[in-house]
């Protein structure tokens, strides 16, 4: 099929590669403008742009794809269908109406659950047992269109945002190529989303990574997994930010009513910290200004003591 592809990050680049491997003709790619990155502030192309350039595909980078000039440019690229994956801009109805077979979105959740910008993180933090990819027919709403095709995978106990993102990137490529094959054969049946089953996954920002030790240990551990590697789960220790890279829940070692955030136990390989219910065992962390370390190496240079507190004011 002839396709115009809209997308920006690694997740979208994986789907673009899968479409190319399946033999589809990508007549153009639409992605976000290059963004400054790092200390140099030099503009860096998106992963989707890098992929497109590698395959000599024309690239559009409109600041606002809804503007008339961008819409008219889109019309110059022949396509039976538009495919969208984490593009980062909302498409107008005028754009949705251009391709004869519509616009398909590769969404990283099992809709109608987790509409919105951050479905992977929220599924982990909410303790979901499975997630997946939904290929849907786009409409003017935010992830509200008819569902066309789904593929599910389990969320493993040790999955964090990075590992689950990588699994869904691969799954998204599989789902869209399978869905397009069925679309060509006229074998896709649209299914309306049940509004009563929907929930929204708002965009993650850095402030959401702060650990609240009054929550139960299971919720804290899920939050750490959902926020790793970005924006990172963090707390405070001796006036500095302490980033927690990996932790697991456990029953509290001290039954005398410890305060949430209190360090209960320090051994060779881990630090146990009281939660609102139970405790978390931290085995990988990073103090502000230092490298990411296993707890064993961290404790060689930082002498944590039971009774000390973690938290913003610690």
ZIRA-V364646 format. One record per residue. N is the residue number from 0. RES is the residue in one small letter. PSI is psi in whole degrees, 0 to 359 (none if undefined). OMEGA is omega in whole degrees, -180 to 180 (999 if undefined). D_CENTER is the distance of its C-alpha to the mean C-alpha in whole Angstrom. Layout:
N:RES:PSI:OMEGA:D_CENTER ; N:RES:PSI:OMEGA:D_CENTER
This chain:
0:x:154:174:28 ; 1:x:128:-169:28 ; 2:x:140:161:25 ; 3:x:128:-174:23 ; 4:x:131:177:20 ; 5:x:125:178:17 ; 6:x:168:-177:14 ; 7:x:302:-171:13 ; 8:x:187:179:10 ; 9:x:318:-180:10 ; 10:x:317:180:8 ; 11:x:322:179:11 ; 12:x:325:177:14 ; 13:x:319:178:14 ; 14:x:321:179:15 ; 15:x:316:178:17 ; 16:x:319:-179:19 ; 17:x:320:178:19 ; 18:x:319:179:21 ; 19:x:318:179:23 ; 20:x:330:-180:24 ; 21:x:357:175:25 ; 22:x:9:178:28 ; 23:x:151:179:26 ; 24:x:111:178:28 ; 25:x:106:-175:25 ; 26:x:337:176:27 ; 27:x:157:174:25 ; 28:x:136:177:21 ; 29:x:123:-177:20 ; 30:x:170:-179:18 ; 31:x:153:176:17 ; 32:x:152:176:20 ; 33:x:139:-177:20 ; 34:x:143:174:19 ; 35:x:142:-179:21 ; 36:x:145:176:19 ; 37:x:183:-177:21 ; 38:x:331:-178:24 ; 39:x:334:-178:26 ; 40:x:14:-180:24 ; 41:x:137:178:25 ; 42:x:136:-178:23 ; 43:x:132:179:20 ; 44:x:153:178:19 ; 45:x:158:176:16 ; 46:x:326:179:15 ; 47:x:320:177:16 ; 48:x:318:178:19 ; 49:x:316:179:20 ; 50:x:316:-179:20 ; 51:x:317:-180:22 ; 52:x:323:178:24 ; 53:x:326:-178:25 ; 54:x:11:177:26 ; 55:x:42:179:28 ; 56:x:135:176:26 ; 57:x:141:-176:27 ; 58:x:131:170:24 ; 59:x:138:178:24 ; 60:x:64:-179:22 ; 61:x:141:175:23 ; 62:x:326:175:23 ; 63:x:108:-174:23 ; 64:x:343:-179:23 ; 65:x:343:-176:25 ; 66:x:145:-176:28 ; 67:x:321:-180:31 ; 68:x:318:179:31 ; 69:x:320:179:28 ; 70:x:317:180:28 ; 71:x:323:176:32 ; 72:x:319:178:30 ; 73:x:321:-177:28 ; 74:x:343:-179:31 ; 75:x:345:-177:32 ; 76:x:114:-178:30 ; 77:x:137:179:31 ; 78:x:140:172:28 ; 79:x:330:-176:29 ; 80:x:149:170:25 ; 81:x:138:176:22 ; 82:x:131:-174:19 ; 83:x:134:177:16 ; 84:x:107:176:12 ; 85:x:51:-179:10 ; 86:x:316:177:13 ; 87:x:0:174:13 ; 88:x:151:178:16 ; 89:x:133:179:18 ; 90:x:137:178:20 ; 91:x:163:177:24 ; 92:x:328:178:26 ; 93:x:319:178:28 ; 94:x:317:-179:26 ; 95:x:333:-177:25 ; 96:x:353:-175:28 ; 97:x:304:-175:29 ; 98:x:139:-176:28 ; 99:x:333:-180:30 ; 100:x:12:174:28 ; 101:x:191:-179:25 ; 102:x:126:179:22 ; 103:x:135:179:19 ; 104:x:136:177:15 ; 105:x:97:-173:13 ; 106:x:136:-173:11 ; 107:x:53:170:8 ; 108:x:170:175:10 ; 109:x:88:-179:14 ; 110:x:151:9:15 ; 111:x:7:177:17 ; 112:x:138:172:15 ; 113:x:55:165:11 ; 114:x:155:175:12 ; 115:x:191:-166:11 ; 116:x:339:-172:8 ; 117:x:56:-176:5 ; 118:x:329:-176:6 ; 119:x:311:-179:5 ; 120:x:314:-176:6 ; 121:x:326:177:9 ; 122:x:319:178:10 ; 123:x:310:-176:10 ; 124:x:331:180:12 ; 125:x:356:177:14 ; 126:x:25:177:15 ; 127:x:147:-179:15 ; 128:x:340:177:16 ; 129:x:161:174:15 ; 130:x:198:180:12 ; 131:x:201:-179:12 ; 132:x:135:170:12 ; 133:x:122:170:15 ; 134:x:120:-176:17 ; 135:x:156:174:18 ; 136:x:120:-174:21 ; 137:x:144:170:20 ; 138:x:192:-174:22 ; 139:x:347:-180:22 ; 140:x:178:178:20 ; 141:x:101:178:16 ; 142:x:35:-177:15 ; 143:x:358:-174:19 ; 144:x:171:-180:20 ; 145:x:140:178:22 ; 146:x:135:-177:20 ; 147:x:326:-172:22 ; 148:x:139:-179:20 ; 149:x:148:169:18 ; 150:x:129:-176:17 ; 151:x:151:172:16 ; 152:x:153:176:15 ; 153:x:152:169:16 ; 154:x:112:-178:14 ; 155:x:157:-177:16 ; 156:x:330:-178:17 ; 157:x:4:179:16 ; 158:x:133:168:12 ; 159:x:184:-177:10 ; 160:x:319:-177:6 ; 161:x:311:-176:8 ; 162:x:320:-179:10 ; 163:x:324:175:8 ; 164:x:315:-178:6 ; 165:x:321:178:9 ; 166:x:318:-178:11 ; 167:x:331:174:9 ; 168:x:312:178:10 ; 169:x:317:-179:13 ; 170:x:324:179:14 ; 171:x:319:177:13 ; 172:x:319:178:16 ; 173:x:316:-175:18 ; 174:x:316:-177:17 ; 175:x:323:179:18 ; 176:x:322:177:21 ; 177:x:320:-180:22 ; 178:x:320:180:22 ; 179:x:324:177:24 ; 180:x:318:178:27 ; 181:x:324:179:27 ; 182:x:316:179:27 ; 183:x:327:-179:30 ; 184:x:358:-178:32 ; 185:x:30:-174:32 ; 186:x:15:175:30 ; 187:x:130:179:27 ; 188:x:113:180:28 ; 189:x:141:178:26 ; 190:x:125:179:25 ; 191:x:145:176:25 ; 192:x:138:176:22 ; 193:x:114:-176:23 ; 194:x:329:-178:23 ; 195:x:342:-180:24 ; 196:x:359:-173:21 ; 197:x:155:169:18 ; 198:x:162:-172:16 ; 199:x:139:179:14 ; 200:x:91:-176:10 ; 201:x:161:-180:11 ; 202:x:134:177:9 ; 203:x:137:171:9 ; 204:x:171:-172:12 ; 205:x:325:-177:14 ; 206:x:336:-178:16 ; 207:x:350:-179:14 ; 208:x:352:-178:14 ; 209:x:131:-178:18 ; 210:x:131:175:19 ; 211:x:106:-175:22 ; 212:x:355:174:24 ; 213:x:346:175:26 ; 214:x:164:179:23 ; 215:x:159:-172:24 ; 216:x:322:180:23 ; 217:x:316:-179:20 ; 218:x:321:179:18 ; 219:x:315:180:18 ; 220:x:320:178:17 ; 221:x:321:179:14 ; 222:x:317:179:13 ; 223:x:317:178:14 ; 224:x:318:-178:12 ; 225:x:334:-177:9 ; 226:x:2:-177:9 ; 227:x:125:13:10 ; 228:x:347:-179:10 ; 229:x:139:2:9 ; 230:x:358:-179:11 ; 231:x:139:175:13 ; 232:x:136:-174:15 ; 233:x:161:174:18 ; 234:x:196:178:22 ; 235:x:151:177:25 ; 236:x:120:-180:28 ; 237:x:42:175:31 ; 238:x:3:179:30 ; 239:x:157:177:27 ; 240:x:136:179:24 ; 241:x:116:-180:23 ; 242:x:132:-180:19 ; 243:x:114:-177:19 ; 244:x:328:-179:17 ; 245:x:134:178:18 ; 246:x:157:178:20 ; 247:x:152:-179:21 ; 248:x:154:179:23 ; 249:x:157:171:27 ; 250:x:144:-179:30 ; 251:x:138:180:31 ; 252:x:338:-176:34 ; 253:x:121:-176:36 ; 254:x:10:-175:37 ; 255:x:27:176:39 ; 256:x:56:-179:37 ; 257:x:155:178:35 ; 258:x:141:176:33 ; 259:x:129:-177:29 ; 260:x:354:-180:28 ; 261:x:135:176:31 ; 262:x:119:-176:31 ; 263:x:324:-172:33 ; 264:x:138:176:33 ; 265:x:117:176:33 ; 266:x:192:-172:34 ; 267:x:324:-170:33 ; 268:x:0:-175:30 ; 269:x:166:177:28 ; 270:x:125:179:28 ; 271:x:129:-175:28 ; 272:x:135:-178:28 ; 273:x:140:173:29 ; 274:x:183:177:26 ; 275:x:326:173:27 ; 276:x:124:-177:28 ; 277:x:203:-178:28 ; 278:x:163:173:27 ; 279:x:145:177:24 ; 280:x:112:-177:25 ; 281:x:126:179:23 ; 282:x:3:174:24 ; 283:x:129:-172:22 ; 284:x:174:-176:21 ; 285:x:117:177:22 ; 286:x:143:180:25 ; 287:x:129:-180:25 ; 288:x:357:-179:26 ; 289:x:173:178:26 ; 290:x:160:171:24 ; 291:x:133:-175:22 ; 292:x:154:165:24 ; 293:x:152:-177:25 ; 294:x:323:-179:27 ; 295:x:314:-179:30 ; 296:x:322:179:30 ; 297:x:316:-175:29 ; 298:x:346:175:32 ; 299:x:331:-178:34 ; 300:x:343:-178:34 ; 301:x:116:-175:33 ; 302:x:81:176:35 ; 303:x:149:-178:33 ; 304:x:141:172:36 ; 305:x:140:-178:35 ; 306:x:337:175:36 ; 307:x:161:-177:34 ; 308:x:145:168:31 ; 309:x:146:-180:27 ; 310:x:170:-176:26 ; 311:x:323:-177:26 ; 312:x:7:-177:30 ; 313:x:none:999:30
